[in-house]
Amino acid sequence: MTTKTYGIEIETNPDYWDCECDEWYIWSKEVPFCLICGAHQEDQPDSRQDEVEEVLNAKSKLRSRLVAEPQSDLHF
């Protein structure tokens, strides 16, 4: 989806929304509200596509690092 803001077209993703937090503000539409700031998804804008891709790429890299680097020093 493309949204116009101040005359600039911004590609947004209808599957994610932004809360009011300064960090960690992108949420899946499966999450109805932010536990930190209390914003509700129906009152907030869709997330920018480039920011969603950035977060998903970071999560993917972290997940692959956790799988590739076993934590043999963990004791339970």
PDB file of N, CA, C and O in Angstrom:
ATOM      1  N   MET A   1       0.858  -1.170   0.000  1.00  0.00           N
ATOM      2  CA  MET A   1       0.000   0.000   0.000  1.00  0.00           C
ATOM      3  C   MET A   1       0.905   1.235   0.000  1.00  0.00           C
ATOM      4  O   MET A   1       1.969   1.232   0.620  1.00  0.00           O
ATOM      5  N   THR A   2       0.487   2.261  -0.681  1.00  0.00           N
ATOM      6  CA  THR A   2       1.234   3.511  -0.709  1.00  0.00           C
ATOM      7  C   THR A   2       0.409   4.601  -0.036  1.00  0.00           C
ATOM      8  O   THR A   2      -0.781   4.757  -0.310  1.00  0.00           O
ATOM      9  N   THR A   3       1.056   5.346   0.841  1.00  0.00           N
ATOM     10  CA  THR A   3       0.404   6.425   1.562  1.00  0.00           C
ATOM     11  C   THR A   3       1.105   7.732   1.248  1.00  0.00           C
ATOM     12  O   THR A   3       2.333   7.768   1.166  1.00  0.00           O
ATOM     13  N   LYS A   4       0.354   8.800   1.073  1.00  0.00           N
ATOM     14  CA  LYS A   4       0.947  10.115   0.850  1.00  0.00           C
ATOM     15  C   LYS A   4       0.988  10.884   2.157  1.00  0.00           C
ATOM     16  O   LYS A   4      -0.031  11.047   2.829  1.00  0.00           O
ATOM     17  N   THR A   5       2.174  11.354   2.510  1.00  0.00           N
ATOM     18  CA  THR A   5       2.358  12.161   3.705  1.00  0.00           C
ATOM     19  C   THR A   5       3.144  13.403   3.306  1.00  0.00           C
ATOM     20  O   THR A   5       4.270  13.295   2.820  1.00  0.00           O
ATOM     21  N   TYR A   6       2.573  14.555   3.502  1.00  0.00           N
ATOM     22  CA  TYR A   6       3.212  15.821   3.128  1.00  0.00           C
ATOM     23  C   TYR A   6       3.692  15.806   1.678  1.00  0.00           C
ATOM     24  O   TYR A   6       4.751  16.348   1.361  1.00  0.00           O
ATOM     25  N   GLY A   7       2.903  15.177   0.801  1.00  0.00           N
ATOM     26  CA  GLY A   7       3.221  15.149  -0.612  1.00  0.00           C
ATOM     27  C   GLY A   7       4.239  14.091  -1.006  1.00  0.00           C
ATOM     28  O   GLY A   7       4.597  13.999  -2.180  1.00  0.00           O
ATOM     29  N   ILE A   8       4.716  13.291  -0.059  1.00  0.00           N
ATOM     30  CA  ILE A   8       5.700  12.252  -0.340  1.00  0.00           C
ATOM     31  C   ILE A   8       4.996  10.900  -0.252  1.00  0.00           C
ATOM     32  O   ILE A   8       4.276  10.626   0.708  1.00  0.00           O
ATOM     33  N   GLU A   9       5.212  10.063  -1.262  1.00  0.00           N
ATOM     34  CA  GLU A   9       4.614   8.737  -1.241  1.00  0.00           C
ATOM     35  C   GLU A   9       5.483   7.798  -0.423  1.00  0.00           C
ATOM     36  O   GLU A   9       6.690   7.701  -0.645  1.00  0.00           O
ATOM     37  N   ILE A  10       4.865   7.110   0.520  1.00  0.00           N
ATOM     38  CA  ILE A  10       5.562   6.171   1.389  1.00  0.00           C
ATOM     39  C   ILE A  10       4.869   4.825   1.272  1.00  0.00           C
ATOM     40  O   ILE A  10       3.651   4.734   1.421  1.00  0.00           O
ATOM     41  N   GLU A  11       5.652   3.765   1.003  1.00  0.00           N
ATOM     42  CA  GLU A  11       5.088   2.429   0.913  1.00  0.00           C
ATOM     43  C   GLU A  11       4.901   1.884   2.331  1.00  0.00           C
ATOM     44  O   GLU A  11       5.841   1.857   3.126  1.00  0.00           O
ATOM     45  N   THR A  12       3.690   1.456   2.631  1.00  0.00           N
ATOM     46  CA  THR A  12       3.395   0.906   3.951  1.00  0.00           C
ATOM     47  C   THR A  12       3.003  -0.567   3.817  1.00  0.00           C
ATOM     48  O   THR A  12       2.687  -1.048   2.729  1.00  0.00           O
ATOM     49  N   ASN A  13       3.034  -1.262   4.944  1.00  0.00           N
ATOM     50  CA  ASN A  13       2.699  -2.677   4.960  1.00  0.00           C
ATOM     51  C   ASN A  13       1.431  -2.860   5.798  1.00  0.00           C
ATOM     52  O   ASN A  13       1.434  -2.557   6.991  1.00  0.00           O
ATOM     53  N   PRO A  14       0.353  -3.352   5.189  1.00  0.00           N
ATOM     54  CA  PRO A  14      -0.919  -3.485   5.904  1.00  0.00           C
ATOM     55  C   PRO A  14      -0.934  -4.587   6.965  1.00  0.00           C
ATOM     56  O   PRO A  14      -1.911  -4.716   7.702  1.00  0.00           O
ATOM     57  N   ASP A  15       0.138  -5.383   7.053  1.00  0.00           N
ATOM     58  CA  ASP A  15       0.206  -6.468   8.034  1.00  0.00           C
ATOM     59  C   ASP A  15       0.875  -6.050   9.342  1.00  0.00           C
ATOM     60  O   ASP A  15       0.915  -6.828  10.295  1.00  0.00           O
ATOM     61  N   TYR A  16       1.408  -4.806   9.389  1.00  0.00           N
ATOM     62  CA  TYR A  16       2.110  -4.312  10.572  1.00  0.00           C
ATOM     63  C   TYR A  16       1.648  -2.896  10.899  1.00  0.00           C
ATOM     64  O   TYR A  16       1.184  -2.163  10.025  1.00  0.00           O
ATOM     65  N   TRP A  17       1.782  -2.524  12.164  1.00  0.00           N
ATOM     66  CA  TRP A  17       1.375  -1.187  12.595  1.00  0.00           C
ATOM     67  C   TRP A  17       2.415  -0.622  13.546  1.00  0.00           C
ATOM     68  O   TRP A  17       3.183  -1.370  14.151  1.00  0.00           O
ATOM     69  N   ASP A  18       2.441   0.708  13.678  1.00  0.00           N
ATOM     70  CA  ASP A  18       3.387   1.410  14.551  1.00  0.00           C
ATOM     71  C   ASP A  18       2.680   1.901  15.809  1.00  0.00           C
ATOM     72  O   ASP A  18       1.608   2.503  15.738  1.00  0.00           O
ATOM     73  N   CYS A  19       3.300   1.633  16.973  1.00  0.00           N
ATOM     74  CA  CYS A  19       2.767   2.190  18.214  1.00  0.00           C
ATOM     75  C   CYS A  19       3.448   3.538  18.464  1.00  0.00           C
ATOM     76  O   CYS A  19       4.076   4.081  17.555  1.00  0.00           O
ATOM     77  N   GLU A  20       3.339   4.080  19.662  1.00  0.00           N
ATOM     78  CA  GLU A  20       3.897   5.389  19.992  1.00  0.00           C
ATOM     79  C   GLU A  20       5.295   5.325  20.620  1.00  0.00           C
ATOM     80  O   GLU A  20       5.882   6.361  20.931  1.00  0.00           O
ATOM     81  N   CYS A  21       5.824   4.123  20.805  1.00  0.00           N
ATOM     82  CA  CYS A  21       7.150   3.973  21.425  1.00  0.00           C
ATOM     83  C   CYS A  21       8.255   4.520  20.509  1.00  0.00           C
ATOM     84  O   CYS A  21       8.108   4.528  19.287  1.00  0.00           O
ATOM     85  N   ASP A  22       9.354   4.973  21.108  1.00  0.00           N
ATOM     86  CA  ASP A  22      10.488   5.476  20.337  1.00  0.00           C
ATOM     87  C   ASP A  22      11.307   4.342  19.719  1.00  0.00           C
ATOM     88  O   ASP A  22      11.914   4.513  18.661  1.00  0.00           O
ATOM     89  N   GLU A  23      11.321   3.188  20.380  1.00  0.00           N
ATOM     90  CA  GLU A  23      12.027   2.014  19.890  1.00  0.00           C
ATOM     91  C   GLU A  23      11.078   0.831  19.936  1.00  0.00           C
ATOM     92  O   GLU A  23      10.112   0.829  20.700  1.00  0.00           O
ATOM     93  N   TRP A  24      11.353  -0.183  19.112  1.00  0.00           N
ATOM     94  CA  TRP A  24      10.532  -1.387  19.092  1.00  0.00           C
ATOM     95  C   TRP A  24       9.050  -1.048  18.893  1.00  0.00           C
ATOM     96  O   TRP A  24       8.188  -1.514  19.639  1.00  0.00           O
ATOM     97  N   TYR A  25       8.779  -0.243  17.892  1.00  0.00           N
ATOM     98  CA  TYR A  25       7.429   0.271  17.669  1.00  0.00           C
ATOM     99  C   TYR A  25       6.664  -0.418  16.551  1.00  0.00           C
ATOM    100  O   TYR A  25       5.537  -0.024  16.250  1.00  0.00           O
ATOM    101  N   ILE A  26       7.247  -1.439  15.928  1.00  0.00           N
ATOM    102  CA  ILE A  26       6.566  -2.142  14.841  1.00  0.00           C
ATOM    103  C   ILE A  26       5.957  -3.428  15.386  1.00  0.00           C
ATOM    104  O   ILE A  26       6.650  -4.259  15.975  1.00  0.00           O
ATOM    105  N   TRP A  27       4.647  -3.579  15.180  1.00  0.00           N
ATOM    106  CA  TRP A  27       3.910  -4.726  15.684  1.00  0.00           C
ATOM    107  C   TRP A  27       3.154  -5.413  14.550  1.00  0.00           C
ATOM    108  O   TRP A  27       2.686  -4.762  13.616  1.00  0.00           O
ATOM    109  N   SER A  28       3.042  -6.729  14.645  1.00  0.00           N
ATOM    110  CA  SER A  28       2.194  -7.481  13.725  1.00  0.00           C
ATOM    111  C   SER A  28       0.742  -7.102  13.999  1.00  0.00           C
ATOM    112  O   SER A  28       0.391  -6.757  15.128  1.00  0.00           O
ATOM    113  N   LYS A  29      -0.092  -7.165  12.984  1.00  0.00           N
ATOM    114  CA  LYS A  29      -1.521  -6.882  13.166  1.00  0.00           C
ATOM    115  C   LYS A  29      -2.194  -7.935  14.045  1.00  0.00           C
ATOM    116  O   LYS A  29      -3.333  -7.752  14.476  1.00  0.00           O
ATOM    117  N   GLU A  30      -1.490  -9.039  14.309  1.00  0.00           N
ATOM    118  CA  GLU A  30      -2.016 -10.050  15.224  1.00  0.00           C
ATOM    119  C   GLU A  30      -1.986  -9.559  16.672  1.00  0.00           C
ATOM    120  O   GLU A  30      -2.662 -10.121  17.534  1.00  0.00           O
ATOM    121  N   VAL A  31      -1.200  -8.505  16.941  1.00  0.00           N
ATOM    122  CA  VAL A  31      -1.091  -7.938  18.284  1.00  0.00           C
ATOM    123  C   VAL A  31      -2.002  -6.717  18.349  1.00  0.00           C
ATOM    124  O   VAL A  31      -1.763  -5.741  17.639  1.00  0.00           O
ATOM    125  N   PRO A  32      -3.046  -6.747  19.188  1.00  0.00           N
ATOM    126  CA  PRO A  32      -4.039  -5.667  19.186  1.00  0.00           C
ATOM    127  C   PRO A  32      -3.591  -4.365  19.837  1.00  0.00           C
ATOM    128  O   PRO A  32      -4.112  -3.303  19.500  1.00  0.00           O
ATOM    129  N   PHE A  33      -2.621  -4.424  20.777  1.00  0.00           N
ATOM    130  CA  PHE A  33      -2.171  -3.190  21.427  1.00  0.00           C
ATOM    131  C   PHE A  33      -0.754  -3.363  21.955  1.00  0.00           C
ATOM    132  O   PHE A  33      -0.289  -4.486  22.153  1.00  0.00           O
ATOM    133  N   CYS A  34      -0.075  -2.250  22.181  1.00  0.00           N
ATOM    134  CA  CYS A  34       1.293  -2.259  22.701  1.00  0.00           C
ATOM    135  C   CYS A  34       1.251  -2.348  24.223  1.00  0.00           C
ATOM    136  O   CYS A  34       0.575  -1.558  24.883  1.00  0.00           O
ATOM    137  N   LEU A  35       1.974  -3.310  24.770  1.00  0.00           N
ATOM    138  CA  LEU A  35       2.019  -3.478  26.219  1.00  0.00           C
ATOM    139  C   LEU A  35       2.800  -2.362  26.912  1.00  0.00           C
ATOM    140  O   LEU A  35       2.660  -2.165  28.119  1.00  0.00           O
ATOM    141  N   ILE A  36       3.623  -1.630  26.155  1.00  0.00           N
ATOM    142  CA  ILE A  36       4.460  -0.585  26.741  1.00  0.00           C
ATOM    143  C   ILE A  36       3.746   0.767  26.755  1.00  0.00           C
ATOM    144  O   ILE A  36       3.588   1.376  27.813  1.00  0.00           O
ATOM    145  N   CYS A  37       3.314   1.239  25.576  1.00  0.00           N
ATOM    146  CA  CYS A  37       2.700   2.575  25.513  1.00  0.00           C
ATOM    147  C   CYS A  37       1.177   2.534  25.551  1.00  0.00           C
ATOM    148  O   CYS A  37       0.536   3.561  25.774  1.00  0.00           O
ATOM    149  N   GLY A  38       0.588   1.351  25.334  1.00  0.00           N
ATOM    150  CA  GLY A  38      -0.863   1.223  25.391  1.00  0.00           C
ATOM    151  C   GLY A  38      -1.599   1.577  24.112  1.00  0.00           C
ATOM    152  O   GLY A  38      -2.829   1.535  24.079  1.00  0.00           O
ATOM    153  N   ALA A  39      -0.859   1.929  23.044  1.00  0.00           N
ATOM    154  CA  ALA A  39      -1.511   2.273  21.779  1.00  0.00           C
ATOM    155  C   ALA A  39      -2.261   1.060  21.227  1.00  0.00           C
ATOM    156  O   ALA A  39      -1.806  -0.077  21.352  1.00  0.00           O
ATOM    157  N   HIS A  40      -3.424   1.324  20.611  1.00  0.00           N
ATOM    158  CA  HIS A  40      -4.224   0.267  19.995  1.00  0.00           C
ATOM    159  C   HIS A  40      -4.052   0.328  18.489  1.00  0.00           C
ATOM    160  O   HIS A  40      -4.028   1.408  17.899  1.00  0.00           O
ATOM    161  N   GLN A  41      -3.932  -0.837  17.874  1.00  0.00           N
ATOM    162  CA  GLN A  41      -3.640  -0.902  16.442  1.00  0.00           C
ATOM    163  C   GLN A  41      -4.663  -0.164  15.577  1.00  0.00           C
ATOM    164  O   GLN A  41      -4.302   0.415  14.553  1.00  0.00           O
ATOM    165  N   GLU A  42      -5.932  -0.178  15.979  1.00  0.00           N
ATOM    166  CA  GLU A  42      -6.938   0.478  15.129  1.00  0.00           C
ATOM    167  C   GLU A  42      -6.793   2.001  15.115  1.00  0.00           C
ATOM    168  O   GLU A  42      -7.350   2.665  14.241  1.00  0.00           O
ATOM    169  N   ASP A  43      -6.054   2.557  16.069  1.00  0.00           N
ATOM    170  CA  ASP A  43      -5.831   4.006  16.128  1.00  0.00           C
ATOM    171  C   ASP A  43      -4.485   4.433  15.542  1.00  0.00           C
ATOM    172  O   ASP A  43      -4.166   5.621  15.520  1.00  0.00           O
ATOM    173  N   GLN A  44      -3.697   3.469  15.069  1.00  0.00           N
ATOM    174  CA  GLN A  44      -2.332   3.745  14.637  1.00  0.00           C
ATOM    175  C   GLN A  44      -2.150   3.478  13.149  1.00  0.00           C
ATOM    176  O   GLN A  44      -2.932   2.742  12.547  1.00  0.00           O
ATOM    177  N   PRO A  45      -1.111   4.082  12.548  1.00  0.00           N
ATOM    178  CA  PRO A  45      -0.870   3.878  11.113  1.00  0.00           C
ATOM    179  C   PRO A  45      -0.184   2.545  10.830  1.00  0.00           C
ATOM    180  O   PRO A  45       0.433   1.943  11.708  1.00  0.00           O
ATOM    181  N   ASP A  46      -0.309   2.104   9.585  1.00  0.00           N
ATOM    182  CA  ASP A  46       0.452   0.945   9.133  1.00  0.00           C
ATOM    183  C   ASP A  46       1.939   1.298   9.155  1.00  0.00           C
ATOM    184  O   ASP A  46       2.313   2.464   9.024  1.00  0.00           O
ATOM    185  N   SER A  47       2.778   0.281   9.321  1.00  0.00           N
ATOM    186  CA  SER A  47       4.225   0.489   9.350  1.00  0.00           C
ATOM    187  C   SER A  47       4.769   0.719   7.943  1.00  0.00           C
ATOM    188  O   SER A  47       4.200   0.258   6.953  1.00  0.00           O
ATOM    189  N   ARG A  48       5.877   1.438   7.881  1.00  0.00           N
ATOM    190  CA  ARG A  48       6.560   1.646   6.605  1.00  0.00           C
ATOM    191  C   ARG A  48       7.202   0.333   6.165  1.00  0.00           C
ATOM    192  O   ARG A  48       7.807  -0.371   6.973  1.00  0.00           O
ATOM    193  N   GLN A  49       7.068   0.011   4.885  1.00  0.00           N
ATOM    194  CA  GLN A  49       7.586  -1.245   4.350  1.00  0.00           C
ATOM    195  C   GLN A  49       9.095  -1.378   4.558  1.00  0.00           C
ATOM    196  O   GLN A  49       9.565  -2.457   4.919  1.00  0.00           O
ATOM    197  N   ASP A  50       9.864  -0.312   4.340  1.00  0.00           N
ATOM    198  CA  ASP A  50      11.315  -0.408   4.495  1.00  0.00           C
ATOM    199  C   ASP A  50      11.708  -0.700   5.944  1.00  0.00           C
ATOM    200  O   ASP A  50      12.687  -1.404   6.191  1.00  0.00           O
ATOM    201  N   GLU A  51      10.957  -0.166   6.893  1.00  0.00           N
ATOM    202  CA  GLU A  51      11.245  -0.426   8.304  1.00  0.00           C
ATOM    203  C   GLU A  51      10.849  -1.857   8.696  1.00  0.00           C
ATOM    204  O   GLU A  51      11.536  -2.493   9.495  1.00  0.00           O
ATOM    205  N   VAL A  52       9.750  -2.358   8.139  1.00  0.00           N
ATOM    206  CA  VAL A  52       9.339  -3.740   8.394  1.00  0.00           C
ATOM    207  C   VAL A  52      10.422  -4.685   7.878  1.00  0.00           C
ATOM    208  O   VAL A  52      10.807  -5.625   8.573  1.00  0.00           O
ATOM    209  N   GLU A  53      10.913  -4.442   6.669  1.00  0.00           N
ATOM    210  CA  GLU A  53      11.959  -5.293   6.098  1.00  0.00           C
ATOM    211  C   GLU A  53      13.222  -5.261   6.955  1.00  0.00           C
ATOM    212  O   GLU A  53      13.866  -6.292   7.149  1.00  0.00           O
ATOM    213  N   GLU A  54      13.574  -4.094   7.463  1.00  0.00           N
ATOM    214  CA  GLU A  54      14.747  -3.958   8.320  1.00  0.00           C
ATOM    215  C   GLU A  54      14.607  -4.804   9.593  1.00  0.00           C
ATOM    216  O   GLU A  54      15.547  -5.490   9.994  1.00  0.00           O
ATOM    217  N   VAL A  55      13.442  -4.750  10.215  1.00  0.00           N
ATOM    218  CA  VAL A  55      13.201  -5.523  11.437  1.00  0.00           C
ATOM    219  C   VAL A  55      13.197  -7.020  11.138  1.00  0.00           C
ATOM    220  O   VAL A  55      13.795  -7.800  11.879  1.00  0.00           O
ATOM    221  N   LEU A  56      12.528  -7.426  10.059  1.00  0.00           N
ATOM    222  CA  LEU A  56      12.474  -8.845   9.721  1.00  0.00           C
ATOM    223  C   LEU A  56      13.856  -9.389   9.376  1.00  0.00           C
ATOM    224  O   LEU A  56      14.177 -10.521   9.738  1.00  0.00           O
ATOM    225  N   ASN A  57      14.675  -8.609   8.688  1.00  0.00           N
ATOM    226  CA  ASN A  57      16.042  -9.031   8.365  1.00  0.00           C
ATOM    227  C   ASN A  57      16.876  -9.169   9.626  1.00  0.00           C
ATOM    228  O   ASN A  57      17.650 -10.118   9.753  1.00  0.00           O
ATOM    229  N   ALA A  58      16.732  -8.241  10.559  1.00  0.00           N
ATOM    230  CA  ALA A  58      17.477  -8.313  11.816  1.00  0.00           C
ATOM    231  C   ALA A  58      17.063  -9.549  12.611  1.00  0.00           C
ATOM    232  O   ALA A  58      17.915 -10.232  13.179  1.00  0.00           O
ATOM    233  N   LYS A  59      15.766  -9.842  12.657  1.00  0.00           N
ATOM    234  CA  LYS A  59      15.283 -11.029  13.368  1.00  0.00           C
ATOM    235  C   LYS A  59      15.827 -12.300  12.724  1.00  0.00           C
ATOM    236  O   LYS A  59      16.210 -13.236  13.425  1.00  0.00           O
ATOM    237  N   SER A  60      15.864 -12.338  11.393  1.00  0.00           N
ATOM    238  CA  SER A  60      16.359 -13.499  10.675  1.00  0.00           C
ATOM    239  C   SER A  60      17.844 -13.721  10.960  1.00  0.00           C
ATOM    240  O   SER A  60      18.275 -14.855  11.171  1.00  0.00           O
ATOM    241  N   LYS A  61      18.621 -12.646  10.967  1.00  0.00           N
ATOM    242  CA  LYS A  61      20.054 -12.754  11.252  1.00  0.00           C
ATOM    243  C   LYS A  61      20.285 -13.240  12.675  1.00  0.00           C
ATOM    244  O   LYS A  61      21.150 -14.084  12.913  1.00  0.00           O
ATOM    245  N   LEU A  62      19.525 -12.717  13.610  1.00  0.00           N
ATOM    246  CA  LEU A  62      19.658 -13.139  15.004  1.00  0.00           C
ATOM    247  C   LEU A  62      19.293 -14.615  15.151  1.00  0.00           C
ATOM    248  O   LEU A  62      19.991 -15.368  15.829  1.00  0.00           O
ATOM    249  N   ARG A  63      18.214 -15.016  14.520  1.00  0.00           N
ATOM    250  CA  ARG A  63      17.770 -16.414  14.600  1.00  0.00           C
ATOM    251  C   ARG A  63      18.840 -17.339  14.024  1.00  0.00           C
ATOM    252  O   ARG A  63      19.125 -18.383  14.610  1.00  0.00           O
ATOM    253  N   SER A  64      19.439 -16.974  12.882  1.00  0.00           N
ATOM    254  CA  SER A  64      20.459 -17.830  12.278  1.00  0.00           C
ATOM    255  C   SER A  64      21.719 -17.879  13.136  1.00  0.00           C
ATOM    256  O   SER A  64      22.387 -18.912  13.188  1.00  0.00           O
ATOM    257  N   ARG A  65      22.049 -16.792  13.802  1.00  0.00           N
ATOM    258  CA  ARG A  65      23.205 -16.797  14.709  1.00  0.00           C
ATOM    259  C   ARG A  65      22.956 -17.701  15.901  1.00  0.00           C
ATOM    260  O   ARG A  65      23.856 -18.424  16.327  1.00  0.00           O
ATOM    261  N   LEU A  66      21.754 -17.671  16.441  1.00  0.00           N
ATOM    262  CA  LEU A  66      21.441 -18.514  17.592  1.00  0.00           C
ATOM    263  C   LEU A  66      21.502 -19.991  17.234  1.00  0.00           C
ATOM    264  O   LEU A  66      21.917 -20.812  18.052  1.00  0.00           O
ATOM    265  N   VAL A  67      21.090 -20.337  16.014  1.00  0.00           N
ATOM    266  CA  VAL A  67      21.121 -21.725  15.567  1.00  0.00           C
ATOM    267  C   VAL A  67      22.553 -22.134  15.227  1.00  0.00           C
ATOM    268  O   VAL A  67      22.961 -23.255  15.533  1.00  0.00           O
ATOM    269  N   ALA A  68      23.322 -21.241  14.599  1.00  0.00           N
ATOM    270  CA  ALA A  68      24.679 -21.556  14.156  1.00  0.00           C
ATOM    271  C   ALA A  68      25.690 -21.591  15.293  1.00  0.00           C
ATOM    272  O   ALA A  68      26.722 -22.250  15.169  1.00  0.00           O
ATOM    273  N   GLU A  69      25.427 -20.909  16.384  1.00  0.00           N
ATOM    274  CA  GLU A  69      26.362 -20.839  17.493  1.00  0.00           C
ATOM    275  C   GLU A  69      25.739 -21.475  18.737  1.00  0.00           C
ATOM    276  O   GLU A  69      25.125 -20.789  19.554  1.00  0.00           O
ATOM    277  N   PRO A  70      25.905 -22.798  18.870  1.00  0.00           N
ATOM    278  CA  PRO A  70      25.308 -23.463  20.033  1.00  0.00           C
ATOM    279  C   PRO A  70      25.875 -22.925  21.341  1.00  0.00           C
ATOM    280  O   PRO A  70      27.060 -22.608  21.445  1.00  0.00           O
ATOM    281  N   GLN A  71      25.021 -22.835  22.308  1.00  0.00           N
ATOM    282  CA  GLN A  71      25.412 -22.298  23.621  1.00  0.00           C
ATOM    283  C   GLN A  71      25.778 -23.468  24.537  1.00  0.00           C
ATOM    284  O   GLN A  71      25.010 -23.822  25.432  1.00  0.00           O
ATOM    285  N   SER A  72      26.948 -24.065  24.314  1.00  0.00           N
ATOM    286  CA  SER A  72      27.345 -25.242  25.071  1.00  0.00           C
ATOM    287  C   SER A  72      27.674 -24.914  26.530  1.00  0.00           C
ATOM    288  O   SER A  72      27.743 -25.819  27.362  1.00  0.00           O
ATOM    289  N   ASP A  73      27.873 -23.652  26.844  1.00  0.00           N
ATOM    290  CA  ASP A  73      28.223 -23.305  28.217  1.00  0.00           C
ATOM    291  C   ASP A  73      26.997 -23.009  29.070  1.00  0.00           C
ATOM    292  O   ASP A  73      27.135 -22.599  30.222  1.00  0.00           O
ATOM    293  N   LEU A  74      25.799 -23.209  28.524  1.00  0.00           N
ATOM    294  CA  LEU A  74      24.594 -22.988  29.299  1.00  0.00           C
ATOM    295  C   LEU A  74      24.345 -24.186  30.207  1.00  0.00           C
ATOM    296  O   LEU A  74      24.406 -25.331  29.760  1.00  0.00           O
ATOM    297  N   HIS A  75      24.069 -23.928  31.460  1.00  0.00           N
ATOM    298  CA  HIS A  75      23.805 -24.999  32.412  1.00  0.00           C
ATOM    299  C   HIS A  75      22.435 -24.770  33.050  1.00  0.00           C
ATOM    300  O   HIS A  75      22.099 -23.652  33.442  1.00  0.00           O
ATOM    301  N   PHE A  76      21.663 -25.829  33.146  1.00  0.00           N
ATOM    302  CA  PHE A  76      20.328 -25.733  33.731  1.00  0.00           C
ATOM    303  C   PHE A  76      20.280 -26.493  35.029  1.00  0.00           C
ATOM    304  O   PHE A  76      19.238 -26.534  35.682  1.00  0.00           O
TER     305      PHE A  76
END
